[in-house]
Amino acid sequence: MRGTTAEKRATGRHGGARTIERKSHEAPHRFHRSPRHGRHRLRHRRPGQPGQRRPKERSLVKVLTSDGNHFDKNRNDFDIVTEAALAVVKAKPESPVALLADGSVKLTAFIPNDEAFRLLAQDLTGKRLKSEKRIFNTLVKVAGVDTIEQVLLYHVVPGVKINSKAALKANNAVLTTAQGGTFKVKVRGGKKPQIKLLDRDPNNRNPRVILSKVDINKGNKQIAHGIDRVLRPIDL
């Protein structure tokens, strides 16, 4: 990504436009064959030299499935959202959700933890479910794959990489999602900063960014931040 710049314009607290700019420089390596032994030796190639190869970007799916990809009793991780994304892509291989597995595509995702999905299932069914597998199966049965697909896409902001530092400066920014809808960012500063995401359901508490779960997959084109509620693209 040498010489590339990712920009996001966010509306400031007083209505002014703010530009958030990030630059990154990578220093790939090149393999050379030793004439004496026919083996490969690793040499460092500085940025800007011709013939260099860029390292493969790691996708969010790669990161989220790295723990073995299974339901457990940890309500603070992201098993349900991972299984939901995999289920959508399995049922609909052409779904834009598959972009989460393509590390070359720049995007920012706000991913609900497992507790967030338990609260959603409770709102939809009136039942307090504990098992992550049961929560997942209930949501698939009640909402259906197409609705789950739209909900997941509402959590993805394509074409821009927003790290936590930029998010904390993005008060009143309106982000357009891969689903087509928008949500607004509200930031409260001070010693205990808070980032709220204002979705399309006015009757439910808005999701908050979990500041201990930010910048997931940092250093790659795809980045994610954990949130404590599921973003709702419609009024449920």
Solvent accessible surface area in square Angstrom, and as a share of the most:
residue,aa,sasa,rsa
1,M,27,0.12
2,R,103,0.37
3,G,67,0.64
4,T,61,0.35
5,T,58,0.34
6,A,22,0.17
7,E,99,0.44
8,K,20,0.08
9,R,160,0.58
10,A,3,0.02
11,T,63,0.36
12,G,5,0.05
13,R,148,0.54
14,H,175,0.78
15,G,56,0.53
16,G,43,0.41
17,A,74,0.58
18,R,84,0.31
19,T,64,0.37
20,I,26,0.13
21,E,91,0.41
22,R,79,0.29
23,K,131,0.56
24,S,40,0.26
25,H,127,0.57
26,E,36,0.16
27,A,42,0.32
28,P,9,0.05
29,H,97,0.43
30,R,108,0.40
31,F,137,0.57
32,H,45,0.20
33,R,152,0.55
34,S,14,0.09
35,P,133,0.84
36,R,202,0.74
37,H,124,0.56
38,G,37,0.35
39,R,172,0.63
40,H,107,0.48
41,R,106,0.39
42,L,109,0.54
43,R,108,0.40
44,H,115,0.51
45,R,29,0.11
46,R,167,0.61
47,P,62,0.39
48,G,52,0.50
49,Q,63,0.28
50,P,114,0.72
51,G,68,0.65
52,Q,27,0.12
53,R,199,0.73
54,R,141,0.51
55,P,76,0.48
56,K,198,0.84
57,E,28,0.13
58,R,113,0.41
59,S,10,0.07
60,L,1,0.01
61,V,31,0.18
62,K,134,0.57
63,V,32,0.19
64,L,32,0.16
65,T,36,0.21
66,S,90,0.58
67,D,80,0.42
68,G,55,0.52
69,N,49,0.25
70,H,101,0.45
71,F,57,0.24
72,D,49,0.25
73,K,205,0.87
74,N,71,0.37
75,R,142,0.52
76,N,77,0.40
77,D,25,0.13
78,F,21,0.09
79,D,8,0.04
80,I,1,0.01
81,V,9,0.05
82,T,6,0.03
83,E,36,0.16
84,A,4,0.03
85,A,9,0.07
86,L,63,0.32
87,A,33,0.25
88,V,1,0.01
89,V,46,0.26
90,K,177,0.75
91,A,61,0.47
92,K,68,0.29
93,P,92,0.58
94,E,167,0.75
95,S,7,0.05
96,P,65,0.41
97,V,3,0.02
98,A,33,0.26
99,L,74,0.37
100,L,25,0.12
101,A,61,0.47
102,D,57,0.30
103,G,8,0.08
104,S,71,0.46
105,V,42,0.24
106,K,56,0.24
107,L,2,0.01
108,T,0,0.00
109,A,1,0.01
110,F,4,0.02
111,I,10,0.05
112,P,1,0.00
113,N,9,0.04
114,D,2,0.01
115,E,30,0.14
116,A,1,0.01
117,F,10,0.04
118,R,21,0.08
119,L,39,0.20
120,L,18,0.09
121,A,0,0.00
122,Q,62,0.27
123,D,84,0.44
124,L,67,0.34
125,T,46,0.27
126,G,66,0.63
127,K,119,0.50
128,R,146,0.53
129,L,8,0.04
130,K,173,0.73
131,S,57,0.37
132,E,11,0.05
133,K,121,0.51
134,R,136,0.50
135,I,4,0.02
136,F,30,0.12
137,N,74,0.38
138,T,26,0.15
139,L,10,0.05
140,V,47,0.27
141,K,178,0.75
142,V,78,0.45
143,A,34,0.26
144,G,25,0.24
145,V,44,0.25
146,D,89,0.46
147,T,64,0.37
148,I,20,0.10
149,E,9,0.04
150,Q,72,0.32
151,V,25,0.15
152,L,10,0.05
153,L,10,0.05
154,Y,0,0.00
155,H,6,0.03
156,V,10,0.06
157,V,6,0.03
158,P,62,0.39
159,G,59,0.57
160,V,17,0.10
161,K,26,0.11
162,I,4,0.02
163,N,19,0.10
164,S,19,0.12
165,K,136,0.58
166,A,6,0.05
167,A,8,0.06
168,L,65,0.32
169,K,105,0.44
170,A,3,0.02
171,N,15,0.08
172,N,31,0.16
173,A,2,0.02
174,V,92,0.53
175,L,11,0.06
176,T,81,0.47
177,T,6,0.03
178,A,38,0.29
179,Q,56,0.25
180,G,56,0.54
181,G,21,0.20
182,T,32,0.19
183,F,4,0.02
184,K,76,0.32
185,V,5,0.03
186,K,75,0.32
187,V,19,0.11
188,R,137,0.50
189,G,44,0.42
190,G,69,0.66
191,K,205,0.87
192,K,166,0.70
193,P,44,0.28
194,Q,37,0.16
195,I,3,0.01
196,K,67,0.28
197,L,1,0.00
198,L,58,0.29
199,D,20,0.10
200,R,131,0.48
201,D,3,0.02
202,P,110,0.69
203,N,128,0.65
204,N,32,0.17
205,R,85,0.31
206,N,40,0.21
207,P,0,0.00
208,R,79,0.29
209,V,12,0.07
210,I,40,0.20
211,L,72,0.36
212,S,98,0.64
213,K,74,0.31
214,V,38,0.22
215,D,29,0.15
216,I,32,0.16
217,N,8,0.04
218,K,137,0.58
219,G,54,0.52
220,N,20,0.10
221,K,42,0.18
222,Q,0,0.00
223,I,1,0.00
224,A,0,0.00
225,H,2,0.01
226,G,0,0.00
227,I,0,0.00
228,D,31,0.16
229,R,56,0.21
230,V,5,0.03
231,L,0,0.00
232,R,17,0.06
233,P,22,0.14
234,I,106,0.54
235,D,79,0.41
236,L,106,0.53
